[in-house]
Amino acid sequence: MSANDTNQTQVDNRPYDVTIVGGGAAGLSAALVLGRARRRVAVVDAGHPRNAPAAHMHGFLGSDGLPPAELLARGRAEVAGYGVEQLTGIVSAIAPCAGSYAPGVSRRRFEVALADGSTLETRAVLVTTGLRDSIPDIPGVHERWGRDLLHCPYCHGYEVRDRPVGVLAGGPATTAESLAHAHIIRQWSDDVVFFVNGATLTAAQREQLVARAIGVVDEPVVSLAVDADHLTGVVVEGGRVVPRDAVFVRPQLVANDSLLVDLGCIVRDTGWVQVDATGATSVPGIWAAGNATNPRAQVITAAGEGSSAAIAINNSLVEEDLPIAVTSFRLGLPV
C-alpha cells in the first residue's frame, strides 16, 4: 500500500492516534501493542532494514536462527490483523500543527510529511528509524558486511566458535571499542588476531592482548581475501595474508535521528537523543525506540523498547482524552 492509498482513507479528517516511523522490530512491536489497544495506527517504513545483509538472527527467544526478513514478514502480517495501516515511504519531516476539537478544547496534532508530497495527521509519533554503520573503507569490507565481516559478538560469535577469527580496528575513534570487541570475542575462540590498522595502542593495552593470547598484527590492512564467496583471510601491507574465517569490526554507529533533532528533542552529551524509560523524548507527543536512540539495542531489545513505548503512548492518549471528555460532557457535545 502506498502513502497515497492511505491518505485516501483519511477523508473523514480523523487523524491517526499514532504514526510510527520505521517498520523494524521496534516499530512493528509497538504497532502490535497499539493495534491490540484498538488505536488507529500507521506505520511508515522505507524498506531498508539495517540487518538486511544478515542471513540469520540470533538471541531472540523463540526466533533464534530466523532470517531477519522472515521476522519482519511475520510481524507485518500480525499487525495487519489488528487493522494497522502499513505504508512504504520515507518521512521527510514532522511538525506540530494546531488541532481543535471543540470550543475551548484542543488536542495535540502533528503533521508527518512524506517524501512523495503526501502528509499524515497524527496525535502522537513514535520514531524507530534505527542507525547506520560507518565501516572502514577497505576493499571487500562492504561486500562481506553481515556475512563473514561481522559486528556483534553476541549475534554471531557462536556461529564462528573455535575458528580463526580476526578483529579489525575501525579507526582511532573506535580503538577502545575494538579492543573490547577482541577481548569479548576471545570467549568463543582460542585463535583471535587483532588488526591494529592504524590505531595507537598503549603498552598496557598490548600487554592485555598478550595476556589473553590474542595475536597482534601492526601492518595496515589492505583488503580482505575471498575465495569461492567465502572470506579466507586478511591482506596486510606487503602482501601477507593472515588466514581468518571471519572478521569482526566495531563500526562507528550513526543514529538516524534527524527527524528528532529537527523537532528540537534534547540530545545527550553522548550525541544520542535523550529519552526516558518509556521512550518519551523532551518534546511532548514524540517518542523514540530502538537503535535511533539506543546504539546497543539488539533486535530483541528494540522490540521490547517498542512495546514499552506503545504502552506509554496509549496511556498518554487516554490521559489527554480525560479533560476533553469532561469539557465535552459539560458542553453537551459528543465525546
N, C-alpha and C positions, 0 to 999 in steps of 0.2 A: 504494500500500500504506500502511495506517495504522500507527501505532505499536502499536496493539493487535494487529494482524495479526502484526507482527514478534515481539512478546512471546510469542506462542503457539509460535514456533519455538524458544524457549529452555526447553522443557520438560525437556531433558536437563541443565539447570543449567549448561551451559557458557557462560562469559562470552564476549563478543566480544573479539578481540585488540585491536581499535582501534575507537573510536567517533569519528566525525568530525562536528563540529557546524558546519554550514554547507555548502551544496552548490553553491558558486560555482566559479570556476576553480581556486582553491587547494584546496578540499575535494575536488573531483572528480579533480583531478590526483593528489592523494595517494591517493585511493581506487583509482585505476587502478594505481598502483605497488604498493600493498598487496594488491590483489586478485590481481595477477600474481605476488605473492610467496606466494600461497595462504594469506593471512591471512583470518580471519573478521572482516569489516568491516561496520559500519553507518554510513550517512550520514543525519543528521537535518537537514532543511532546511525553513525556514519559507516558502520560495517567494516572497521579496520581494527580488530582487537589486537592488543599488544602480544598475546601469546599465540597468535595465528601460526607462526613457524613451528611451534612445538607439536610433536606427534601425539604426545600423551600428557595428561595432567596428573600430578601426584599430590598426596597429602590431603585430599578432600574426602572425608569419611563417606563411604557409600558410593563414591565415584572415582576411587583410585585407579589410575591407568586409563581413564576415559579420555578420548580425544577432546580437546577444548571446544572444537566446533560442535561436537555432539552434545556437550553440556549446554551450550547456548541454544541449540536447536530444541532441546527438551524444555529449557526454560521459556523460550518464546511460545512453545505450544501450551505450556501450563498457564502462563499469564493471559494468553488469548482466551482460554476457557473462562476467565473471570471478567471478560469484556474490556481488557486493557487494549488501547489502540497503539499499534506499533508503526512507526514511520521511519523510512530511510531518508536521511538528510543530515546536513551539517548546520548546527546552530551557530549563527554569526554574532548574536548579541542578545542580552537580556536586560530589560529596562523596566523600572516601576512605572505604573500608569494609574491614573485615578479610576476608582471603581465605586459607583454609587449603588445603593441597594434600596433605600427608602429615605424620605426626608429626614435629614439629620443623622443618617446611618450610612456607613460606608464599609466596604470590605477591601482589604489589600488586594491589589492586582499586579501582575507582571505581564509584559509582552515579550514573548520569545520569538525572535526573528530568525528565519532560516535563510540559508544562502540562496535558495531559489526565489526569494522575494516574498514567500508566504509568512504568515505570523500566527502564533497561537496565544490566546489569552488564558492565564492560569492564576490560581490563588497562591500557589507555592511552587518552588523549583528545587529539585534535587540534582546536583551536578555530580556525575560519576564518569568523568572523561578520562580518568587514568593518567598515565605518564608515558613518556617515551625514553628509550635507552640511547644514550650517546656512547657509541663504542669506538674503539681505536680504528683509525683509517689505515688498516693493513690489508693487503691483498688476501682474499679468502675469508676474512672475518665476517663480512656481511652475508656472503653466500652460505656460510656454515652456521650462522646465528640460529639458535634454537634447535639445532640438530646435534652436532658434536662440539660446537662452540657454545658454551652454556654460561648461565649467570647465577643460578640459585642452587647451592649445595643441597638444600632440603627438598628441592623439586627433582633434582637429577642425580644427586650423589649416589644413591643406592644402585642406580642403573649402571654406573661405571665403577662399582666397587671392585677392589682388588686388581684394578687395571692401571697401566701407566697414565697418569693424569698430569696436566700442566695447569698452572695458574699464571695468567698474563696480567701484569700490572697495567691498569687502564690509563695511567698518566699521573703526573705529580699531584693532581687534585684528589686522587683516589688511592694513593700509596698505602695509607693506613688501612683502608677498607680492603685493599687487595691482599695485604699481609694477613689480615684477619681471615679472609677467604682461604688462604693457603693453610692456615692452622686448623680451620674448621674442616676442610676437605681431607686433611690427614686422618680424620676419623674413619673415612671409607677406604683409604688405600695407603699401603706402605710405600708406594712409589709415586711421590709427588715432587714436581720440579717447579720452582718459582722463577719466572722470567722477569728480570728486573726492568728491562725495556725502557731505560732512561730514567727510572726512578732513583732517588738517592736514599740509600739505606744506612742507618746508623750502625755502629759496631754492636750495640745491644740487639738491634733487630736481626742482624746476621747471626749472632750467637743463638738467638731463639730459634731461627730456622735450622741451624746445625743441630741444636739440641733435640729438635723434633724429627731429625733425619729427613729434612726437606732439602732437596738439591737446589742450588742457585746457579742460574745462567745469567751472566752480566752482559753478553753481547746483545745489541739491539735486534729485535725481531724483524725479519724481512717479509715473511709470508707464512702461510700455512701450507703444509704438504698434504695433498689429497690424491688418493688413488681409488679408482672404481667407486667414486662418490662416497668415500669414507676418509675421514681425517686420519693421517698416518704419522704426522709429526709437525714440528715447528722449525722453520728455517730461520737461522740467525745469520747475522753479518759474517761474511767469509764463506758462506755456503754450507755450513754444517747443519745437518738435520738431527734434531733431538726427537727420537721416536716418542709419540704420545697417541693414545687412543681418543682422548678428549681433552679439551682445554676450557677452563673456567676463566671468566673475566668479570671484574666488578665494574660495570658501566657507570657513567655519570647519569643520575636519574633526574629527568627534567619533567616537572609537573605540567600537565595540560590544564592550566588554571587561569588562562587569560579571561575567560568569562567571569570568574570570581573576582579577579583583580580589577577588572573594568567596573564591576559593581561597587567597588570600594571595600571589599572584605579585608579585614586586618590580616596581614602577613606576619608570621612569627620571625624571630631573628634567624631561624634556620632556613628561611626562604620559602617555607610551605605555609599555605593558608591556614589560619587558625580556626579550629572547630572545637566544640565541647564534646562531651562523652556521647551525645546523641547525634553528632554531625552538624549541629547548628553553627552557622558562621556568625560573624558580627553583624550581618545585615538581616534584619527580621524577614522571615519568609524564604530565606535561601539556606539550603542545607548542602552538604557535600559528603561523599563517602568513597571509600576505596583509595586507589593509588593517586587520585587527584590531590589528596591531602595527606596520605599516609604512604610513604615510599616503601615501607616494609610489609605492606599488606599482601599476602598471598591470595589465591583465589578464594579459599575458604574464609579468610579474614575479611576480604572485601564483601563477600556475600553476607557475612554477619553484620558488618557495618551498614550495609544497605537495609537489612531487616530492622536494625535498631533505629536508623534514621526514619524509616517508614512509620514505625510506631510513634515516634516523636512528632512527626508531621501530622499524622491523623489526630493525635491528642491536641496539637496546637490548633488545628482547624476546628475541632469541637469547642475548645475554649473561646476561639474567635466568634463562633456562632452563638454562644450563650447570650451576650448582651444584645446582639442583633435580634435574637428571638424575643427577648423581653421587650425591647423597644417596639418591634413589630406587633407584638401582642397588645401593648398599650395603645398603639395607634389603630388597632383593628385591622392590620394588614396580614395577608397570608405569610406564613413562615417559609 
